[in-house]
Amino acid sequence: MSARTAEIVRNTAETQIRVAVNLDGSGRAQVATGIGFFDHMLDQIARHAAVDLTVEAAGDLHIDGHHTVEDIGIALGQAVARAVGDKKGMRRFGHAYVPLDEALTRVVIDFSGRPGLQWSVPFTRAMIGEFDADLAHEFFQGFVNHALVTLHVDNLRGDNAHHQCETVFKAFARALRMAVEPDPRAAGVVPSTKGTL
């Protein structure tokens, strides 16, 4: 399997973003979004998906974090889609349950070629520090639309919104790791009876 890397540069009137990803990395992250809690969540993706991730972003944070978070989701989705290429030899499906103290989240992903997000995360408060909890959904919607994956995210329980959000990102990372992992029993084969994804 050739190197599965990609870099996306996305510049708009609202944000300037560069995302680079190596799906066969070791979990290294270089992240600077201007939103501290979001940086922490992106670090979780890199570490627990075992991907190398670079995110550089300058956005209109004087308004709020919406455009920055959503556009990073879009750029990361584009980078992952480019890095997986024709998807030959990868597992395609991934799932994970991740707890953090009282919180527990399940994430299931399918590199189906069809964007779809099912989101059930009843955050117990609207703000996590300076981070608007609603933006977690916007990030994953942007990712799904551009990575062309089906993603189910279910926070099964949790009282602390920080814990809820962290389990979402960690479970996503673990599911992603499983899905993009090379499948030694299907090397060079597209994981679909259709022959394409």
N, C-alpha and C positions, 0 to 999 in steps of 0.2 A: 504494500500500500504506500503510495507516494506521500510526501509531506502534506499534511492537511492544515494549511495556514491561509490566512486571508487578512487583508487590511482594507478598511472602508474609511473614506473621508467624506463627511457630509457637512456642507456649509449652507446655511440659510440666513435669512435676515434676523432670525431669532437665536440660532446656535451655530457654533463651529465645533465639530466633533471629529476625532480620529479614534477608531477602534481597530485594534489588531488582535488576532486570536491564533493560537496554535493548539489544535485539539489534541495533539499528542505531547503536550508539555508536561510540566511537573508541578503546576499550581502557583506559578509566580504571577504576581499582580503588580502593575504600576497604574494606579488609578488616581485621577484628580478631576473631580467634577464640580468642586465648589460647594458640595452638599455633604457634610461629614458623615451622616448616617448612611446615605446612599453609597458613599465610598466603602463603608464597612460592609454593606450588602454585596457589592461587586467583588470585594475581597473574598467573601464567602463562596461566590460562584467559582472563582479561579481555584481556590484551595480545594474545595470539595468535589469539583468536576475534574480536577487534575489537568486543567488547561492553563496555558499561559495567556494572560489577558492584559492588554494595555488600553486604557481609556483616558483620553485627554479631551476635556470639554470646557468651552467658554460659552455661557448662555446668559439670557436676560434674567438673571436671578434677582434683579431689582424689582421685577414684577412678581415672580414666584418660581418654583422649581419645575413647573409643569412641562414647559417646552424642553428643558434640558433632560429630564428623566425620560420623557417619551421618545425623544430623538435618539438618546443612547440606546433605548430598547430597539428602535428601528435599525440603527447602525449595527448593533450586535447581532440582530437577526439576519441582516444582509451578510455579515462576515461569516456567521456559522453556515448559512446556506451555501456560500461560495466555498468554504473549507470542506464541507462534506461532499461536494461535487456530485457525482452520479450515485453516491451512496452504496456503491458496490463493496461488499465485504464487511459492512457494519451491522450491528445488531438491530437497529431501527427503533425498537421499543425500549423504554426504560421506566422504572418506577422506584419510588423511595418513600419510606416513612421516616420522619426525623422528629425527635422530641427535643425540647429544651425546657427543663423543669416541668411546669404544669401544661405547657403548650405542646401540641402534636399536629403535624401536617403531613398529608399524603399528596404526592405529585406523580402523575403518570404522563409520559410523553410518547408521541408517535411521529416519526419523521415521514409523514404520510404524503407530503406534497400538497396538503389541503390545510389552510389556516383555520383553526378553531380554538377558542378559549372558553373553558367552563371554569368559572371562578366563584368559589364559596369561601370567603374569608371575612368573617364578621369581626372586624377589629373592634376592640373594646374602648378605644378612644381615637379621636380624629388626628391627633398630632403625636409623633414619636420624636421627642426633642423638637428640632426645627423642620422635621420631615413630615409632610402631609401624607398620611397613610393611604389616601386614595391614589397616590401616584404609583404605588406598587402595582395596582391593576393596570395603569397606563403603560408602565414599563413592559409588563408581560404581554399586553395587547400589541404593542409595537413590535416586540420580539416575534410573537406568533405570526403576525401578518407578513413578516418579511423573511422569517426562517422557513415558513410554510410547514408548520408543525401543528398537530393537534395536542393541546395541553389541558390537562385537568388538574386544578389546584383546589384542594379541600383542607381548610384548617378545621380539624376535628374537635379540638378543644383548646382553650387558652384564656387566661384572665389578663395577662400582661401583653400589651400591644407590641412592645419591643420583642418579646419572646415569640409572639405569633409571626411577626414579619421575618424574624431571623430563621424560624423553622421553614417558612415558605421558600426563602432563597437557598437554604442549605438542601432542602428536599429537591428543589429544582435542579441544583447542581449535581446531586447524586443521580437523579434520573437521567440528566443529560449525559453524565459520564457513562452510564450503562448503555444508553442508546447509541452513542457514537463509537463505542468500543469495538475494535475489530473482532469478528466472529471467525475463529480458526476453522470452523466446520463449513463455512460458506464463503471462503476467500474468493474474491472476484465475482461474486454473485449478487445481483440486486435482490434485496430481501422483500420480494413481492411476486405473487403469481402472475401479475401483469407484465413483469419484466422491466418495469420502469416505475419511478416514484417522482 
